């Protein structure tokens, strides 16, 4: 389990493929990470989209470019 702080952004994922869609990312000083909840369908609307444009701290697990969020807290 780890914590990352950054800004929630929406941007294209898998451009040019059948999986292409706008996805939720956590933009940090060390890079952008695809953000989703455990066992969530990445193609359906996510509660994480409600944080778009906001600075947050996310607790979860990081695997390569994917951050599985367990807890998201807005920060000022």
Phi, psi and omega in degrees: 000137179216166178239138174231146177241138180181199182246136177278126178230158174249131177205162182297145175234139176057045181305132178088000180247173176293341180269005183299131176192163173281128185239163178269129179235152170258115180268117182235174178290341180259000179139176179258136182236131174299130187242129174205164177274154178300134178062022177268144175285117184292348181267351180260160180303133183250146174297341179293335179297334180293345178267002183306130179085358183254151174274134186219163166246129183242131176251133181173209183236133180255127175229106181058250182259358184254125177249116179272111186275132173257321182219135178234127181233128177287138177238158181257000000 
